[in-house]
Amino acid sequence: MQEFLQHTLNGLSIGSIYALLALGYTMVYGILGMINFAHSEIYMMGAFGAFYTARFLGLDTPSVLNFAIGLCGAVLFAAAVGFLVEKFAYKPLRNSPKMNVLITAIGVSILFQFGGQIIFGADPKAFPTLIEDQNLFSLFDSPIHLTDLLIYFVSFASLGILSFIIFKTQTGRAMRAVSTRPDMTPLMGINNNKIISMTFVIGSALAGVAAVLVSIKYPKIDPMMGVRIGMASFVAAVFGGIGSLHGAVVGGFLLGLGETYLIGYGASTYKDAFSFVILIIVLLYKPTGLFGTTRREKI
């Protein structure tokens, strides 16, 4: 029981990270009908944003304030990168064939990966200790660490803020309108370009949050850090139903739990293959995912 509970807590921790990143994929798909394969590299940029914010401001003492400052640095940097990617890479191709946009997204991803190695260096860097981990208490003899609680709290707070924006604000209503009928929204006074940019900014900001949460738990960052977690988060979005916000969250948690149980019960060798197996099964038997719906297109 103790072992199962520990694996469950670890699975919820990594699952919350997958959920944050999967939301970025699913939001862009819901608005534009495209997969932003550069999203995993925006996550990587968020980690380096926090790293250089901490270095520039001299945040060398672990504290809640320093963690909050590093988190803000990651969010702002990732959001700025997401905005620029949409403006200069995707916006000019708005009316181009989907294949052109797909190739561009892959190209931007590769550009960031190898450009990051040139700018930041290919060697892994030790992420600053923004907050000191410690064992707070035990739950059924399973230790609960400060970093884990912080991951749960920040992840759920971010999900709550996103839910409020999407369902309770005018910007969120405009996003839902653009995702449903982008041809009609200009007649309602909605600026499609502004809403699309806002979608990229919000999704990228969530990637920045995820980057800091991962970096405080596994304090090593490098320009290729987004490749594996980005693919897993994409699988989580597809599993939950690409285009569905709650589907991305459910898919993230289920994938995180599945991977953790796999590792915990002696099958860690197959951890990296697990995501691809899930993706193949979903595409074969339920392409719309758990909560996705079929999109109809006029020809």
Secondary structure, DSSP 8 states (H G I E B T S, - for coil): -HHHHHHHHHHHHHHHHHHHHHHHHHHHHHHHS---TTHHHHHHHHHHHHHHHHHHHT--S--HHHHHHHHHHHHHHHHHHHHHHIIIIIGGGTTS-HHHHHHHHHHHHHHHHHHHHHHT-SS-EE---SS---EEEEETTEEEEHHHHHHHHHHHHHHHHHHHHHHHSHHHHHHHHHHH-TTTGGGGT--HHHHHHHHHHHHHHHHHHHHHHHHHHS-EE-TTTHHHHHHHHHHHHHHH-TT-HHHHHHHHHHHHHHHHHHHHTT-GGGHHHHHHHHHHHHHHH-TTTTT--------
